[in-house]
């Protein structure tokens, strides 16, 4: 399947982006299970990107005590109740947090890229990064019981895979996701309960 991203956009097959169609739909749990599955075969780098919109600022956690380089910082603690700490516990080699407006995210992602090996596999939780770079896979996690964010409609049109999170199944779709040193992230031929777009 070919995703219709903007012409001239950089393609990174080593980047997998997981977006959510709403709050508390299970995207961090999915990200952590994916990292856990693949971190035994390769060093996985985690990234959480929070686009700060005026109506969502209170939901992204308090990172004010962290040392920032611009709007990017490395998570080093395993003992916090934050998504970035959960990614470390799942087995990520390193995890970074990036927040800001559109321009800060674009510039911050370039800075993030300079801090990790060039072809290292990246698992990113973000509903905005796909606007600036074409990932190997773009996955949208949604739940029927949670209101669909209007910003997620466009992501659904671009997604490689849309996952209905029921909170019970444990994301069997993970078995369809492959990682190769040559091809990066891709969808396998395994049949899954999720649906391909």
C-alpha positions as CSV (number, residue, x, y, z in Angstrom):
1,X,0.0,0.0,0.0
2,X,1.2,3.5,-0.8
3,X,0.5,6.3,1.6
4,X,-0.2,9.7,-0.1
5,X,2.1,11.9,1.8
6,X,3.2,15.4,0.7
7,X,5.5,15.4,-2.3
8,X,9.2,15.8,-1.4
9,X,8.6,14.7,2.2
10,X,11.5,12.8,3.7
11,X,10.7,9.0,4.0
12,X,12.1,7.2,6.9
13,X,11.4,3.4,6.8
14,X,13.0,3.0,10.2
15,X,10.3,5.3,11.7
16,X,7.0,3.9,13.0
17,X,4.5,6.4,14.2
18,X,1.6,5.5,16.5
19,X,-1.2,8.1,16.7
20,X,-4.4,8.0,18.8
21,X,-7.9,8.9,17.7
22,X,-8.6,10.2,21.2
23,X,-7.4,10.3,24.8
24,X,-6.8,7.0,26.7
25,X,-7.3,4.8,23.7
26,X,-4.3,2.6,24.4
27,X,-1.6,4.1,22.2
28,X,1.1,4.0,24.9
29,X,0.3,0.4,25.8
30,X,0.5,-0.5,22.1
31,X,3.9,1.4,21.7
32,X,5.3,-0.4,24.8
33,X,4.2,-3.9,23.6
34,X,5.8,-3.2,20.2
35,X,9.0,-2.0,21.8
36,X,9.0,-5.1,24.1
37,X,8.6,-7.4,21.1
38,X,11.3,-6.0,18.9
39,X,13.9,-4.7,21.4
40,X,15.5,-8.2,21.7
41,X,16.5,-8.1,18.0
42,X,17.5,-4.4,17.7
43,X,18.1,-1.3,19.7
44,X,14.8,0.6,19.5
45,X,14.7,4.3,20.2
46,X,11.5,5.8,21.6
47,X,10.1,9.2,21.0
48,X,7.0,10.9,22.4
49,X,5.9,14.0,20.6
50,X,3.3,16.3,22.0
51,X,1.9,19.1,19.9
52,X,0.7,21.6,22.3
53,X,-2.7,22.9,21.4
54,X,-4.3,25.5,23.7
55,X,-7.1,23.0,24.5
56,X,-4.7,20.1,25.5
57,X,-1.8,21.6,27.4
58,X,-2.9,20.1,30.8
59,X,-2.8,16.5,29.4
60,X,0.8,16.1,28.5
61,X,2.4,15.8,31.9
62,X,4.8,18.0,33.8
63,X,8.2,18.1,32.1
64,X,9.2,21.5,33.5
65,X,11.9,20.0,35.8
66,X,13.6,18.2,32.9
67,X,16.6,19.6,31.2
68,X,15.6,20.7,27.7
69,X,17.6,21.2,24.6
70,X,15.1,23.4,22.9
71,X,11.9,21.4,23.4
72,X,13.6,18.0,23.4
73,X,14.8,16.0,26.4
74,X,16.0,12.5,27.1
75,X,14.1,10.4,29.6
76,X,16.5,8.6,31.9
77,X,14.1,7.6,34.7
78,X,12.4,4.2,34.8
79,X,10.4,5.0,38.0
80,X,8.0,7.7,36.8
81,X,4.4,7.5,35.8
82,X,5.0,8.9,32.4
83,X,4.7,7.4,28.9
84,X,8.4,8.0,28.3
85,X,9.4,6.1,31.4
86,X,7.1,3.2,30.3
87,X,8.9,3.1,27.0
88,X,12.2,2.7,28.8
89,X,10.8,-0.1,31.0
90,X,9.5,-1.8,27.8
91,X,13.1,-2.1,26.5
92,X,13.9,1.0,24.5
93,X,17.6,1.8,24.2
94,X,16.8,5.5,24.8
95,X,13.7,7.6,24.9
96,X,13.1,11.2,24.2
97,X,10.2,13.6,24.7
98,X,9.6,16.5,22.3
99,X,6.9,19.1,22.7
100,X,6.0,22.3,21.0
101,X,4.2,24.0,18.2
102,X,4.5,22.8,14.6
103,X,7.9,24.5,13.9
104,X,9.4,23.4,17.2
105,X,8.4,19.8,16.4
106,X,9.9,19.9,13.0
107,X,13.2,21.4,14.2
108,X,13.2,19.2,17.4
109,X,12.8,16.0,15.3
110,X,15.8,17.0,13.3
111,X,17.8,17.4,16.5
112,X,16.5,14.0,17.8
113,X,17.7,12.4,14.5
114,X,21.2,13.8,15.1
115,X,21.3,12.2,18.6
116,X,20.7,8.6,17.5
117,X,22.3,6.2,14.9
118,X,21.1,7.2,11.4
119,X,19.3,3.9,10.6
120,X,18.2,3.0,14.2
121,X,14.6,1.8,14.5
122,X,12.3,4.5,16.0
123,X,8.9,3.9,17.6
124,X,7.2,7.3,18.0
125,X,4.0,8.2,19.8
126,X,2.7,11.2,18.0
127,X,-0.4,12.6,16.3
128,X,1.5,15.3,14.5
129,X,5.0,14.1,13.4
130,X,3.6,12.4,10.3
131,X,3.0,15.9,8.8
132,X,6.7,16.5,8.5
133,X,8.2,13.1,7.7
134,X,6.8,10.0,6.0
135,X,7.2,7.0,8.3
136,X,7.7,3.4,7.3
137,X,4.4,2.8,9.1
138,X,1.7,5.1,10.4
139,X,-0.6,3.4,12.9
140,X,-3.8,4.8,14.3
141,X,-5.2,3.4,17.6
142,X,-8.9,4.1,18.2
143,X,-11.6,2.9,20.6
144,X,-15.3,2.9,20.1
145,X,-16.0,4.2,23.5
146,X,-13.8,7.3,23.2
147,X,-14.7,10.4,21.2
148,X,-12.8,10.7,18.0
149,X,-10.5,13.8,17.9
150,X,-11.2,15.9,14.8
151,X,-7.5,16.1,14.2
152,X,-7.4,12.3,14.0
153,X,-9.7,12.1,10.9
154,X,-6.9,13.1,8.6
155,X,-4.5,10.6,10.2
156,X,-7.1,7.8,9.6
157,X,-7.0,8.7,5.9
158,X,-3.1,8.3,5.8
159,X,-2.8,5.4,8.2
160,X,-1.1,2.1,7.2
161,X,-3.1,0.3,9.8
162,X,-6.0,1.3,12.1
163,X,-6.4,-0.7,15.3
164,X,-9.6,-0.9,17.3
165,X,-8.4,-1.0,20.9
166,X,-10.8,-3.0,23.1
167,X,-8.6,-3.0,26.3
168,X,-8.8,-6.8,26.4
169,X,-7.2,-8.4,23.4
170,X,-3.6,-7.3,23.9
171,X,-3.1,-6.0,20.4
172,X,-2.8,-9.1,18.3
173,X,-2.0,-6.7,15.3
174,X,1.6,-6.5,16.7
175,X,2.3,-9.9,15.1
176,X,1.7,-8.4,11.7
177,X,4.4,-5.7,12.2
178,X,7.9,-6.6,11.0
179,X,11.2,-4.9,11.5
180,X,14.1,-5.4,9.1
181,X,17.6,-3.8,9.0
182,X,17.1,-3.4,5.2
183,X,13.5,-2.5,4.9
184,X,12.7,-0.9,8.2
185,X,9.1,-1.2,9.6
186,X,6.5,-3.0,7.5
187,X,3.3,-4.9,7.7
188,X,3.5,-8.7,7.3
189,X,0.9,-10.9,5.6
190,X,-0.5,-12.2,8.9
191,X,-4.3,-11.8,9.2
192,X,-5.2,-9.5,12.1
193,X,-8.3,-8.1,13.7
194,X,-7.1,-4.5,12.8
195,X,-7.8,-3.2,9.3
196,X,-5.5,-2.0,6.6
197,X,-6.2,1.1,4.7
